[in-house]
Amino acid sequence: MPRIIVQQKDFDTGAELARLNAGDVGGISSFIGVVRGEGKITALHLEHYPAMTERALMKIADEAMARWPLSDCTIIHRVGTLHPGDNIVFVAAASAHRDAALRATAFLIDWLKTSAPFWKREDFVGGDTAWVAAREADEAVAAAWVK
């Protein structure tokens, strides 16, 4: 069963990868997203509705498990206030075959980037704030996964 966690605290990537390395695993693929500062962002605030978010994340993880022969997958997404350099998301997939693990990880992160029910607000140097909208380039990449 996929591991889905939404939390404020940071995650231990080593422990998460070790947990996935069980059974008939030939490869584990992972992605770690980090808050970018680009010299002007001072903080990123992530909000969500817990029950809705966890259901949506489990649904997409189940879809990845159905599309590829995975032994397991993990999605950990942080919420609250984060700063440049902080980990924001961890996605990993384990399979007997590297291609399945790599493709599932890409699928999951593309979905998270465009469709996950999180609301993000950036704080900028100087005091301005702005809500983050999905970018067309990200939407185009995610659209390629639609069956």
Sequence and secondary structure as in RCSB ss.txt:
>XXXX:A:sequence
MPRIIVQQKDFDTGAELARLNAGDVGGISSFIGVVRGEGKITALHLEHYPAMTERALMKIADEAMARWPLSDCTI
IHRVGTLHPGDNIVFVAAASAHRDAALRATAFLIDWLKTSAPFWKREDFVGGDTAWVAAREADEAVAAAWVK
>XXXX:A:secstr
  EEEEESS   HHHHHHHH  SS SEEEEEEEE   TTTEEEEEEE  HHHHHHHHHHHHHHHHHHS EEEEEE
EEE EEE TT EEEEEEEEESSHHHHHHHHHHHHHHHHHHSS EEEEEETTS EEE    HHHHHHHHTT  
